[in-house]
């Protein structure tokens, strides 16, 4: 970099005056922020000042995942973890020195590890070993199907997920709650800090903006509704007795959809009968509009009640099948009337062999492709608008993320300024008489901080607002002043 003639002459003159460094800096700053930064950059490139330059340790935003896009359900269910297992993995990631921040997002359609880690960190090997420790059976599936992205690609993917653009049911609302839940787990395990606090809150805002500014979730759909639409095509629900297995969010949505079709009877089966009873209580306003016949049973009672129902929709968080072939074979072997079973759990709740009985028609979550395809067609006109919003939020986050490169430079600038102030104060202390050295040192330090306050405030000013071109230029100059040539490339 070269200075203009007037700037070069000015610098030569003030350096020749041999004034204290604080007075030199003050005089330079009077030229204006950008000119002052150029002069300071020039000075720091001189051999005498090269020791003032610093390097920031390179970090990276990383995503390693498997999703429904390329990984079938029979494989995804092998890589399904309990909340306790996720907490264990987050704790181990917290203990890994190369990992600064981490979040695990797991739904029926995806297992995703979000990391903020050192660029030279072998995250693929680390995560594979981590999965092997927690669930050895999942390692082969992970190695075969996992994909990765870094930097902007990771950020954009997360925002698309939160917006419902990467869901089987485009625009579905449940995924945003699941992203928030994953973030809360990371908070509990102390694996989200500055970067991920900002990243995930921006993801929440992006998801909300897409849903309020577009019709991407018009006539809100979900896996549960897709199951209902499938059931309606296969049987007459108003003339059928139905069973819902599970008492979570998906199961509650399914029960509400079913009750609107007024089945003759509704059975709610769950491992914890109190939770099932609580669900039944929440459904009372819907039940009163249809049939009041709602019953609560335990999982152990399911096989004994199979002959009473025409439709079963199952959605639990169990890691093992809740209805096995051996337990159900006696009831189903002699059954005459058809039984429709729709299993929307991952891992699957219904052992696949049950589908071999002549009376049983069994579907799982991957059989909902027809509804998914129709859903995408209906909402395709809104996808470009939603994608533009996601891109805007991605751009905004990346501008903020990139601007963080100035933080260590500013810190070092203040640190070196204070050190120089102390050095110059000691150098000229004898000219101010005995007993005044401490006052002179305090004065020099205070003056340096006040002089630097202007350019630092200028760079940081703006908060969440878009940075101006002058601010970005100033940040670029700061980065050039304090970053190595390799990091600038």
C-alpha positions as CSV (number, residue, x, y, z in Angstrom):
1,X,0.0,0.0,0.0
2,X,1.2,3.6,-0.8
3,X,0.1,6.8,0.7
4,X,-0.8,10.0,-1.2
5,X,1.9,12.7,-1.4
6,X,0.2,15.0,1.1
7,X,-0.3,12.1,3.6
8,X,3.3,10.8,3.2
9,X,4.6,14.4,3.7
10,X,2.4,14.9,6.7
11,X,3.6,11.7,8.3
12,X,7.2,12.5,7.6
13,X,6.8,15.9,9.2
14,X,5.1,14.8,12.4
15,X,7.5,11.9,12.9
16,X,10.4,14.4,12.5
17,X,8.9,16.5,15.3
18,X,9.7,13.6,17.8
19,X,6.5,14.3,19.8
20,X,5.0,11.7,22.2
21,X,3.1,8.9,20.4
22,X,-0.2,10.0,21.9
23,X,0.1,13.5,20.3
24,X,1.1,11.9,17.0
25,X,-2.0,9.7,17.0
26,X,-4.2,12.6,17.9
27,X,-2.9,14.7,15.0
28,X,-3.3,11.8,12.6
29,X,-6.9,11.2,13.6
30,X,-7.7,14.8,12.7
31,X,-7.3,13.8,9.1
32,X,-10.5,11.7,9.3
33,X,-11.1,8.1,10.1
34,X,-10.3,6.5,6.7
35,X,-7.2,8.5,6.1
36,X,-6.0,7.9,9.6
37,X,-6.5,4.1,9.2
38,X,-4.5,4.2,5.9
39,X,-1.6,6.0,7.6
40,X,-1.7,3.6,10.6
41,X,-1.7,0.6,8.2
42,X,1.3,2.1,6.4
43,X,3.2,2.6,9.7
44,X,2.5,-0.9,10.8
45,X,3.9,-2.4,7.6
46,X,7.3,-0.8,8.3
47,X,9.9,-3.2,9.7
48,X,10.0,-1.4,13.0
49,X,6.3,-2.0,13.6
50,X,5.7,-5.5,12.1
51,X,5.7,-7.1,15.6
52,X,2.4,-5.2,16.2
53,X,0.5,-7.3,13.6
54,X,-1.6,-10.2,15.0
55,X,-3.3,-13.3,13.6
56,X,-6.8,-14.6,14.4
57,X,-7.1,-18.3,14.9
58,X,-9.2,-19.6,11.9
59,X,-12.6,-21.0,12.8
60,X,-15.3,-22.4,10.7
61,X,-19.1,-23.0,10.6
62,X,-19.7,-26.7,10.0
63,X,-22.8,-28.9,9.2
64,X,-22.6,-32.7,9.1
65,X,-25.9,-34.4,8.6
66,X,-28.1,-37.1,7.2
67,X,-31.6,-36.3,5.9
68,X,-34.6,-37.9,4.1
69,X,-33.3,-36.5,0.8
70,X,-30.8,-39.3,0.4
71,X,-31.3,-41.6,3.4
72,X,-34.3,-44.0,3.7
73,X,-36.2,-44.5,6.9
74,X,-34.8,-48.0,7.6
75,X,-31.4,-46.3,7.8
76,X,-32.4,-43.1,9.5
77,X,-34.0,-45.0,12.4
78,X,-30.7,-46.7,13.1
79,X,-29.3,-43.3,13.8
80,X,-32.1,-42.1,16.0
81,X,-30.9,-40.9,19.5
82,X,-32.8,-40.3,22.7
83,X,-32.6,-36.9,24.4
84,X,-30.3,-38.4,27.0
85,X,-27.9,-39.6,24.3
86,X,-27.9,-36.2,22.6
87,X,-27.1,-34.6,25.9
88,X,-24.2,-37.0,26.3
89,X,-22.8,-36.1,22.9
90,X,-23.2,-32.4,23.5
91,X,-21.3,-32.7,26.8
92,X,-18.5,-34.5,24.9
93,X,-18.4,-31.9,22.2
94,X,-18.2,-29.2,25.0
95,X,-15.1,-31.0,26.3
96,X,-13.4,-31.1,22.9
97,X,-11.0,-28.2,22.7
98,X,-11.3,-27.7,18.9
99,X,-15.1,-27.3,19.2
100,X,-16.3,-23.9,20.4
101,X,-20.0,-24.3,19.9
102,X,-22.4,-27.2,18.9
103,X,-26.1,-28.0,18.4
104,X,-27.7,-31.3,17.5
105,X,-30.9,-31.1,15.5
106,X,-32.8,-34.4,15.3
107,X,-36.3,-35.0,13.8
108,X,-37.9,-37.8,12.0
109,X,-36.4,-36.6,8.8
110,X,-32.9,-35.5,9.8
111,X,-30.0,-35.8,12.2
112,X,-27.8,-32.7,12.0
113,X,-24.7,-31.6,13.8
114,X,-24.0,-27.9,13.7
115,X,-20.5,-26.9,14.9
116,X,-18.3,-23.8,15.3
117,X,-14.9,-25.3,15.3
118,X,-11.3,-24.8,14.3
119,X,-10.7,-25.0,10.5
120,X,-8.1,-27.7,10.8
121,X,-10.4,-29.8,13.0
122,X,-11.2,-33.3,11.6
123,X,-14.9,-33.0,12.5
124,X,-15.9,-36.0,10.3
125,X,-13.7,-38.4,12.2
126,X,-14.7,-36.8,15.6
127,X,-18.4,-37.2,15.0
128,X,-18.0,-40.7,13.6
129,X,-16.2,-41.7,16.8
130,X,-18.7,-39.9,18.9
131,X,-21.6,-41.8,17.3
132,X,-19.7,-45.0,17.7
133,X,-19.4,-44.5,21.4
134,X,-23.1,-43.7,21.9
135,X,-24.7,-45.9,19.3
136,X,-22.3,-48.3,17.5
137,X,-25.0,-49.7,15.2
138,X,-25.4,-46.2,13.7
139,X,-21.8,-45.8,12.5
140,X,-22.2,-47.6,9.1
141,X,-25.3,-45.6,8.2
142,X,-23.6,-42.4,9.2
143,X,-20.5,-43.1,7.2
144,X,-22.4,-44.0,4.1
145,X,-25.1,-41.3,4.0
146,X,-23.7,-38.3,5.9
147,X,-23.0,-35.1,3.9
148,X,-21.4,-31.8,5.0
149,X,-21.3,-28.1,4.2
150,X,-19.4,-25.2,5.8
151,X,-19.5,-21.4,6.1
152,X,-22.4,-19.8,4.2
153,X,-23.7,-23.2,3.0
154,X,-24.3,-24.2,6.6
155,X,-26.0,-21.0,7.5
156,X,-28.3,-21.0,4.5
157,X,-29.3,-24.7,5.2
158,X,-30.2,-23.9,8.8
159,X,-32.4,-21.0,7.7
160,X,-34.1,-23.1,5.0
161,X,-34.8,-25.8,7.6
162,X,-36.3,-23.2,10.1
163,X,-38.4,-21.7,7.3
164,X,-39.8,-25.2,6.4
165,X,-38.2,-25.1,2.9
166,X,-36.2,-28.3,3.5
167,X,-39.1,-30.2,5.0
168,X,-41.0,-33.1,3.4
169,X,-44.1,-31.0,3.9
170,X,-42.9,-27.6,2.6
171,X,-43.8,-24.8,4.9
172,X,-44.8,-27.0,7.9
173,X,-44.7,-25.3,11.2
174,X,-43.5,-28.0,13.6
175,X,-39.9,-27.9,12.4
176,X,-39.4,-24.3,13.8
177,X,-40.3,-25.6,17.3
178,X,-37.9,-28.5,16.8
179,X,-35.1,-26.1,15.9
180,X,-35.8,-24.1,19.0
181,X,-35.8,-27.3,21.1
182,X,-32.4,-28.3,19.7
183,X,-31.1,-24.8,20.6
184,X,-32.4,-25.1,24.1
185,X,-30.6,-28.4,24.6
186,X,-27.4,-26.8,23.5
187,X,-28.0,-24.0,26.1
188,X,-28.5,-26.6,28.8
189,X,-25.2,-28.2,27.8
190,X,-23.4,-24.8,27.5
191,X,-22.5,-25.5,23.8
192,X,-24.1,-22.3,22.4
193,X,-22.3,-19.0,22.9
194,X,-21.8,-15.8,20.9
195,X,-21.9,-17.2,17.4
196,X,-24.7,-19.7,17.8
197,X,-26.8,-17.4,19.9
198,X,-26.8,-15.0,17.0
199,X,-27.1,-17.8,14.3
200,X,-30.1,-19.5,15.8
201,X,-32.0,-16.4,16.8
202,X,-31.6,-15.3,13.2
203,X,-32.9,-18.7,12.1
204,X,-36.0,-18.2,14.3
205,X,-36.5,-14.7,12.7
206,X,-36.0,-16.1,9.2
207,X,-38.6,-18.8,9.9
208,X,-41.1,-16.4,11.3
209,X,-40.6,-13.9,8.4
210,X,-41.1,-16.6,5.7
211,X,-44.4,-17.7,7.4
212,X,-45.8,-14.2,7.9
213,X,-44.6,-12.6,4.6
214,X,-45.6,-15.6,2.3
215,X,-48.3,-18.2,2.0
216,X,-45.8,-21.0,2.3
217,X,-47.8,-22.6,5.1
218,X,-51.2,-21.7,3.8
219,X,-53.6,-24.4,4.9
220,X,-51.0,-25.7,7.3
221,X,-50.0,-29.3,6.7
222,X,-47.9,-31.8,8.6
223,X,-46.9,-35.4,8.5
224,X,-49.9,-36.0,10.7
225,X,-52.3,-34.4,8.2
226,X,-50.7,-36.3,5.4
227,X,-51.4,-39.5,7.4
228,X,-55.0,-38.4,7.8
229,X,-55.4,-37.7,4.1
230,X,-54.1,-41.1,3.3
231,X,-56.5,-42.7,5.9
232,X,-59.5,-40.8,4.4
233,X,-58.7,-42.2,1.0
234,X,-58.6,-45.8,2.3
235,X,-61.4,-46.0,4.8
236,X,-64.6,-44.2,6.0
237,X,-63.3,-42.7,9.3
238,X,-66.8,-41.7,10.5
239,X,-67.8,-45.4,10.4
240,X,-64.5,-46.6,12.0
241,X,-63.0,-47.1,15.4
242,X,-59.5,-45.6,15.6
243,X,-56.5,-45.9,17.8
244,X,-53.7,-43.3,18.2
245,X,-50.5,-44.5,19.7
246,X,-48.5,-41.8,21.5
247,X,-49.3,-38.6,23.4
248,X,-46.7,-36.2,22.0
249,X,-47.2,-33.3,19.6
250,X,-47.6,-35.4,16.4
251,X,-50.0,-37.8,18.2
252,X,-52.1,-34.8,19.4
253,X,-52.3,-33.3,15.9
254,X,-53.4,-36.7,14.5
255,X,-56.1,-37.1,17.2
256,X,-57.5,-33.7,16.5
257,X,-57.7,-34.4,12.8
258,X,-59.3,-37.7,13.4
259,X,-62.0,-36.3,15.8
260,X,-63.0,-33.7,13.2
261,X,-64.0,-36.7,11.0
262,X,-66.1,-38.1,13.9
263,X,-64.9,-41.7,14.3
264,X,-67.2,-44.1,16.3
265,X,-64.5,-44.5,19.0
266,X,-61.0,-43.1,19.8
267,X,-58.5,-45.1,21.8
268,X,-55.3,-43.3,23.0
269,X,-52.5,-45.6,23.9
270,X,-49.3,-44.5,25.6
271,X,-46.6,-45.8,27.9
272,X,-47.5,-43.2,30.5
273,X,-51.3,-43.4,30.9
274,X,-51.3,-40.0,32.8
275,X,-50.0,-38.3,29.7
276,X,-52.6,-40.0,27.6
277,X,-55.3,-38.9,30.0
278,X,-53.9,-35.3,29.8
279,X,-54.2,-35.5,26.0
280,X,-57.7,-36.7,26.2
281,X,-58.6,-33.8,28.5
282,X,-57.1,-31.3,26.0
283,X,-59.2,-32.9,23.2
284,X,-62.5,-32.4,25.1
285,X,-63.5,-29.3,23.1
286,X,-63.1,-31.3,19.8
287,X,-64.6,-34.5,21.3
288,X,-67.8,-32.6,22.3
289,X,-68.4,-31.8,18.6
290,X,-68.1,-35.4,17.5
291,X,-68.3,-38.6,19.5
292,X,-67.6,-38.6,23.3
293,X,-66.3,-42.1,23.2
294,X,-62.6,-41.6,24.0
295,X,-60.6,-44.1,26.0
296,X,-57.1,-44.3,27.4
297,X,-55.1,-47.5,27.4
298,X,-51.5,-48.5,28.1
299,X,-49.1,-49.9,25.5
300,X,-49.4,-53.4,27.0
301,X,-53.2,-53.3,26.2
302,X,-52.8,-52.5,22.5
303,X,-52.7,-56.1,21.2
304,X,-55.8,-57.1,23.2
305,X,-57.7,-54.2,21.6
306,X,-56.7,-54.8,18.0
307,X,-59.9,-56.5,17.1
308,X,-61.9,-53.4,18.1
309,X,-60.2,-50.9,15.8
310,X,-60.2,-50.3,12.0
311,X,-57.4,-47.7,11.9
312,X,-54.2,-47.2,13.9
313,X,-51.9,-44.2,13.5
314,X,-48.8,-44.4,15.6
315,X,-46.3,-41.7,16.6
316,X,-44.2,-42.3,19.7
317,X,-40.6,-41.5,20.6
318,X,-39.8,-45.1,21.4
319,X,-36.5,-46.5,20.2
320,X,-38.0,-50.0,20.0
321,X,-41.2,-51.1,18.2
322,X,-44.3,-50.8,20.5
323,X,-46.3,-53.4,18.5
324,X,-44.2,-56.4,17.6
325,X,-45.0,-59.3,15.3
326,X,-44.8,-61.9,18.1
327,X,-47.2,-59.9,20.3
328,X,-49.8,-59.3,17.7
329,X,-49.7,-62.5,15.6
330,X,-52.3,-64.3,17.6
331,X,-54.9,-61.5,17.3
332,X,-54.1,-60.8,13.6
333,X,-53.8,-64.3,12.3
334,X,-57.5,-65.0,12.7
335,X,-58.8,-61.5,12.0
336,X,-61.2,-61.2,9.1
337,X,-61.9,-57.4,8.7
338,X,-59.2,-55.1,7.3
339,X,-56.9,-53.1,9.5
340,X,-55.2,-50.0,8.3
341,X,-52.0,-49.0,10.1
342,X,-50.1,-45.8,9.4
343,X,-46.8,-45.6,11.3
344,X,-45.3,-42.1,11.2
345,X,-42.7,-42.6,13.9
346,X,-38.9,-42.8,13.4
347,X,-37.7,-45.3,14.6
348,X,-40.8,-47.2,13.5
349,X,-43.4,-48.1,16.1
350,X,-44.9,-51.0,14.2
351,X,-42.6,-54.0,13.4
352,X,-42.6,-54.2,9.5
353,X,-43.4,-58.0,9.6
354,X,-46.9,-57.1,10.8
355,X,-47.6,-55.9,7.3
356,X,-47.4,-59.5,6.1
357,X,-50.8,-60.4,7.6
358,X,-53.5,-60.5,4.9
359,X,-55.8,-58.3,7.0
360,X,-53.2,-55.5,7.5
361,X,-52.3,-52.7,5.2
362,X,-49.2,-51.0,6.7
363,X,-47.7,-47.6,5.7
364,X,-44.7,-45.8,7.1
365,X,-43.5,-42.2,6.8
366,X,-41.8,-42.8,3.5
367,X,-45.1,-43.9,1.9
368,X,-46.5,-40.3,2.2
369,X,-44.7,-39.2,-0.9
370,X,-47.9,-38.6,-2.8
371,X,-49.2,-36.1,-0.3
372,X,-45.7,-34.6,-0.1
373,X,-45.6,-34.2,-3.9
374,X,-49.1,-32.6,-4.0
375,X,-48.1,-30.2,-1.2
376,X,-45.0,-29.0,-3.0
377,X,-47.0,-28.4,-6.2
378,X,-49.6,-26.3,-4.3
379,X,-46.9,-24.2,-2.6
380,X,-44.3,-24.0,-5.4
381,X,-45.4,-20.4,-6.3
382,X,-44.4,-19.2,-2.9
383,X,-41.0,-21.0,-2.7
384,X,-39.1,-18.3,-4.7
385,X,-40.4,-15.5,-2.4
386,X,-39.6,-17.6,0.7
387,X,-36.1,-18.4,-0.7
388,X,-35.4,-14.7,-1.3
389,X,-36.2,-14.0,2.4
390,X,-33.9,-16.8,3.5
391,X,-31.2,-15.4,1.3
392,X,-31.6,-11.9,2.8
393,X,-31.3,-13.3,6.3
394,X,-28.3,-15.4,5.3
395,X,-26.6,-12.3,3.8
396,X,-27.3,-10.3,6.9
397,X,-25.8,-13.0,9.2
398,X,-22.7,-13.4,7.0
399,X,-22.1,-9.7,7.1
400,X,-22.2,-9.8,10.9
401,X,-20.1,-12.9,11.0
402,X,-17.5,-11.5,8.7
403,X,-17.4,-8.3,10.7
404,X,-16.2,-10.2,13.7
405,X,-12.8,-10.4,12.2
406,X,-12.3,-6.9,13.4
407,X,-12.8,-7.7,17.1
408,X,-9.3,-9.2,17.7
409,X,-7.7,-6.4,15.7
410,X,-9.5,-3.7,17.7
411,X,-8.6,-5.4,20.9
412,X,-4.9,-5.5,19.9
413,X,-5.1,-1.9,18.7
414,X,-6.3,-0.8,22.2
415,X,-3.8,-3.1,23.9
416,X,-0.8,-1.8,21.9
417,X,-2.1,1.8,22.2
418,X,-2.1,1.5,26.0
419,X,1.3,-0.1,26.0
420,X,2.8,2.7,23.9
421,X,1.1,5.3,26.1
422,X,2.8,3.8,29.2
423,X,6.1,3.6,27.4
424,X,6.0,7.2,26.2
425,X,4.8,8.4,29.6
426,X,7.8,6.7,31.2
427,X,10.1,8.2,28.6
428,X,9.0,11.8,29.2
429,X,8.3,11.5,32.9
430,X,11.6,13.3,33.8
431,X,10.4,16.4,32.0
432,X,7.3,16.7,34.3
433,X,9.1,16.6,37.7
434,X,9.3,13.9,40.3
435,X,6.0,12.4,41.6
436,X,4.1,13.0,38.4
437,X,4.9,9.8,36.5
438,X,1.8,8.0,37.6
439,X,-0.4,11.0,36.6
440,X,1.4,11.3,33.2
441,X,0.9,7.6,32.6
442,X,-2.8,7.8,33.4
443,X,-3.2,10.8,31.2
444,X,-1.4,9.1,28.3
445,X,-3.5,6.0,28.6
446,X,-6.7,7.9,28.9
447,X,-5.8,10.0,25.8
448,X,-5.0,7.0,23.7
449,X,-8.4,5.4,24.6
450,X,-10.3,8.5,23.8
451,X,-8.4,8.9,20.5
452,X,-9.2,5.3,19.5
453,X,-12.8,5.6,20.7
454,X,-13.8,7.5,17.5
455,X,-12.7,5.0,14.9
456,X,-13.7,2.0,17.0
457,X,-17.2,3.4,17.6
458,X,-17.4,4.2,13.9
459,X,-16.7,0.6,12.9
460,X,-19.0,-0.9,15.5
461,X,-21.8,1.6,15.0
462,X,-25.0,0.3,13.5
463,X,-26.1,-2.6,15.8
464,X,-28.4,-4.8,13.8
465,X,-28.7,-2.3,10.9
466,X,-26.8,-2.9,7.7
467,X,-23.3,-1.7,7.7
468,X,-22.5,1.3,5.5
469,X,-19.9,1.0,2.7
470,X,-17.6,3.3,4.7
471,X,-17.9,1.1,7.8
472,X,-17.1,-2.0,5.7
473,X,-14.2,-0.2,4.2
474,X,-12.9,0.7,7.6
475,X,-13.3,-2.9,8.8
476,X,-11.4,-4.1,5.7
477,X,-8.5,-1.8,6.5
478,X,-8.4,-3.0,10.1
479,X,-8.4,-6.6,8.9
480,X,-5.5,-5.8,6.6
481,X,-3.6,-4.2,9.4
482,X,-3.8,-7.1,11.8
483,X,-4.3,-10.2,9.7
484,X,-1.6,-12.3,8.0
485,X,-1.4,-12.4,4.2
486,X,-2.6,-16.1,4.2
487,X,-5.8,-15.2,6.1
488,X,-6.6,-12.3,3.8
489,X,-6.7,-14.6,0.7
